[in-house]
Each structure stands twice: as structure tokens, then as C-alpha cells.
Amino acid sequence: MKKPILLLSIFLSFSLFSVGALAQEDEDALSSPIPSPDDERIKEQVQERIENVLQAADEEKKGALVGTLKSIANSTLTIEIESGDAQVKIDDETVIINPDRDEIELEDLSVGSKIIALGYTESQTTLNSKRIIVIEEFQTPETEVVFGVVTDISQEEKVLTIKHPKNENIYMIEIGSQTTITKKIDEEIEKISFSDIEEDDRLVVVGIPGENGEKMVTADLIRVVTN
């Protein structure tokens, strides 16, 4: 009779051990922090804020330089701007467009040409260019080239207000019947309408400045910057 009693004792001991182990697992599970929906929402909001800051920082680096091409050395253009000389760095991905809106090579550029360089700024006088536009046929003694972000649109008067992102100069841009407005769409430069321009668009404007130093420009050409 001792053998059945011994087996019963072993069975009861094993059962008590199993119950204790399961109880400990339940206790550990209850004591472990479980992410609440609020915690998840906070994490999402923090991540979204980080992404917005990074995107804003990237947007802030976008810029343009407008001037006269003075020299070409390897992969760097030296252009003369209002404040002096500036450096425009180019690479294999830089696209160069001539006045006829045809893509050309670096060796096709001529010293003395008037150009707009679009890209990302390293400093106020250094730009890593992604796009260069030759505008020599628009550059006359009366012509002015300005760059800025659209802050206001008057559809009835066809007047834009733009603000330079760095020096914060504000210009009123008047649209005439001869104004050409272009934008890169699906890798092609296409003409668009005045109504297609939206607030916060970045523009390069070539036109006739107002009299007596008034910051009003009657636009000959408007390029909506997309890169």
C-alpha cells in the first residue's frame, strides 16, 4: 500500500508546483506595464512632430541664387550676385536648361550668361544646385529677378505678394497678358495658369521693377519652383 500513497504524494506535489507557477506567471503579467491607447497616441504625435521638424529643416535649406556667370572650374560655377561672388556646386544630377527650355550640358554654358541656380544652401553664398536656368534673353538693364514664397494672392487684380525666405524682402508681383508661368510637372516644364499658383509656392520672377524703387515687379516670366 505504500506505493500508491507515494505516487499520490508525488502527483499532489507536482500539481501544487504547477498551480504556483501559473499563479506567478499571472502575477508577472499583471505587474508588467501594458501600453495604453493614450501612450500609443502620444508616441505617434511625437513621431509626427519630429517628421514635421525634419521636413521644415529640409525646406529651409532650399534656396536660389541669381547672377552673372563669371567662371567655371571643375564642378563649381562662380556667379556675380548683388552682394559679391557666390559659388554654385553642381553634380551629375544637376539639370541645366537654356532660354529655349532645352536641357544642355555644362560645357554649353557661356561666361557672361545670366542664370538662376536652384538647390540647397550651404551658406548665403554657396549653393548645391539641382537645377540651373539660363535667362539671358530676359536680362536687360530694366529687368529684375526676385525670389520668394507666395504669401497672398489677389485673383481679381492678378497680383501676388511674395516674401524672400532669408532677407524677408516683400514684393508685389503684377501679372500681365504676356506673363509666362511655368512649372515642372512629371519631369517636363509646362505652362500653367495664374489660378494654378497657390500660397506657400516658391517662385522665381523675372520682370520689370516699379518706378522710384517701389518693390513692385511686372512679371515677364514666373517659374514655380518644385525642387
Secondary structure, 3 states (H helix, E strand, C coil): CHHHHHHHHHHHHHHHHHHHHHHHHHHHHHHCCCCCHHHHHHHHHHHHHHHHHHHHHHHHHEEEEEEEEEEEECCEEEEEECCEEEEEECCCCCEEECCCCCEECHHHCCCCCEEEEEEEEEECCEEEEEEEEECHHHCCCCCEEEEEEEEEEECCCCEEEEECCCCCCEEEEEEEEEEEEEEEECCEEEECCHHHCCCCCEEEEEEEECHHHCCEEEEEEEEEECC
